[in-house]
């Protein structure tokens, strides 16, 4: 008998496949990132057994505890998907395969400096505040366009794409224009001549709206409650 987590994962994978096919995309283009905030290591074991290989954490301390307890596993990668505190930047660099939430030039410069100190290249996404919400971090659309030339000079960051958290709404369709806006911004910026930046990925879509995000071009979706159940 399948566990509830395994059953949920199969359902999510079916939804990803349908949403991709509806928009003429290959489902293999889409990376499912399990959002594991407050999720126990026992639940992570179930997800790993069901072939989930990408875990996304919002909080550094919680991530460090799980990494230590869960240990290295074949194919396992950790993503940092939460808001970054300046004092924790040093601990993030090199620990996560992809940082989704770089929200300013200042953060990018500091991450680049720390990566250079460690003689590594850190993969990152640039967070865009597509809803222009005061309580959320991220580049404004105009700010990102103005920052690209400077960001392109950071030789120890691999800037792979954009991330967004649209304004919350009960109706998943309400997220569609924000996803479409992020995709259009990605496409517009990608046409600019750049030496280092390759804007390919779009990290957008969570448990209630990931099917919409995929239809609008998401390459990474961050799924928590639809996989592990509602958080307490």
N, C-alpha and C positions, 0 to 999 in steps of 0.2 A: 504494500500500500504506500502510495507516495505521501511524503510529508507535505504540510500546507505550503512551506516555502518552495519545495520542488514543484508542486502544482502551480503556484503563483508564477514561478520562473517560466514554466512551459507556456502559461497563458500570455505572459509578457512577450515572450519570443514569438508566439503566434501573431500577436498584435503588431509587433515590429515588422514581421514579414508582410502582413496585409497592408500596413501603412506604406511600406516601401514600394510594394507592387502597385498600389493605387496611384503612386506618383512617378511610376516608371523608373524606380531605383532598384539597385541590387541590395538586398538586405545585408549582405556581407560588408557593405560600406558603413554600417552603423554599429558603434561600440556601446554595449550595455554596461554602464557603470553602476554598481550597487552602492547606493548612498547608505552608509552604515552607522550614522550617528545614533548612539544609544543602543545599537544592536550588539548582542552578546557574541562571544567567540564561539559558543555552541551553535548559534544561528549562522555565523560565518562558515562553520564547518559544513552545515547543510547546504549552504549556497555553493561552496567550493565543490562539494560532492556532486552538485547539479551542473557543474562546468562553468560557474561564474568565476572569472579570473581577474576582474577589475573592481577593486573596492575603493570607494570615495569617502574621505573623512572631512568633516567640517572643523574639527578641533584638534589642535596639535597634540595636546597631552593625551587625549583619548586615543588618537592614532598611534602614538608611541607605545602606549600600554598594549594595544591590540597587536601591533607589529611584534612586540617582544613575546607576547603570549602565543600568538598564532604561528610565528616563526616563518622562515622562508619556505616557499612551496613552488613547485614547478609551474611556470607560466603566470604566477601571481604578480600583479602590479597594484600599487597604491597611488591614488590620485588625491590631491588636496583641492577640495571644492568649496571651502568656506572663506570667510573674510580673513585677510591676513593682518595680524598685529605686527607692528614694526619690530618689537623686541623678540619676535619668534621667527623672523626671516632666516636667521642663520641656521636654525634647526630644521627649516623646511628644505633648504637648498640641498640637492643631492639625495634626499630621503624619499622624494615622490617622483614617479616617472613623469607626471604632468601636473602642473599647477594651473588650475582653471581660472583663478580669480585675481590676476594682477590688475589693479584698479587705477594706477597713476604712474606718471613718469618717474616720480621719486622712488616708488617701489621697484620699478623696472631697473633703474640705475643701481639700487642697492642689491637686488638679486644678481645683477650682472657682476657687481664687484665681488660678492661673496662666492659666486660660481668661479670667477677667475682665481680667487684665493685658493679654491679647492681643486683647480685645474680640471674643471668639468664644464659641460654645456647643459644648461637646464632648459627643458621643454616647458613652455608656458602658453597660456591663452590670455588675451586681453579682455577684461570684463567691461561691458558697455552698459550704461544705465539707460536702456532704451525707453523706459517709462518716465524718465526724468523725475524720479522719486527722491525727495530730500533725504530719506532715511537709508537709502541704499548707496553703496559705493560704486565706482566704475567711471570710466571715461564718458564724457558726453560725446555725442556723435561728432560735433565740431571739434571738440578737444582731441579726439582720436585722430581725426584727419590732420590736424595741425601737428600732432606728436609723431606721426609715422616716420618722418625723415630722421628725427633724433633717435627714435627707437631702432631704426635700421642700422645705427652705428654700434649697437650693443653686441659685441662679438662673442659673448659667453651665454647669451640667451638664444634659444631657438623658438621664435614666436610663430606658432602653428595656426593660430586662428583666433576666433572671438567666442565669448561666453556672455549669456544674458539671463537675468531673472525678471521676467515680465511682471507687471502688477498682478496681484492675486485676484482671481475672479472664480466664482463657482462654475461658470460655463467655460469649458475648455476652449471653445471657439473664440472667446475674448482674447486669448493669447495669440491667435493667428497673426494679426497685423504686426505685433511686436517681433514675432519670429521672422515674418517676411521682411521687416525693416532691418533686422540684423543680417539676414542673408544678402539683402541688397547692399548694405554697407560693406559687408565682406567682399562682395563682387566688385564694388566700386573701388575700394582700397587696393584690391589685388591687381587691378589694372595699372596701378602706378608703378613706375620703375623702382625696384628695390633690390638691393644686393643680398640681404640676409633673410628678410622676412618672407615667409611663404604662408599666405593666409588660405589654408585649406579647410580647417576644421571649424565646426559650429557646435558648441556645447550649449544645448538648450532643450528644454522639455523635462518635466518631472512626472510624478506618478499620475496626475490627473490629466495632463495635456501632452504627454510624449508622442502620442500618435499624430497630433497636429504638428508638433515640432518636426517629426520625420517627414511629413508631407511637405513641409516648408524648407527642408534641406539639412536638418540636424545630422551630424556625424557622431555625436556623443549624446546619450540621454542618461540622466541621473535619476535612478529609480530607488526609492526607499520604502514607503509605506505599502505600495502595491506589491512589493516583494516580501517584506518582513512583517506586515501588519501595522496598524496604527501605533504611533509612539505613545507611551504613557506620559 
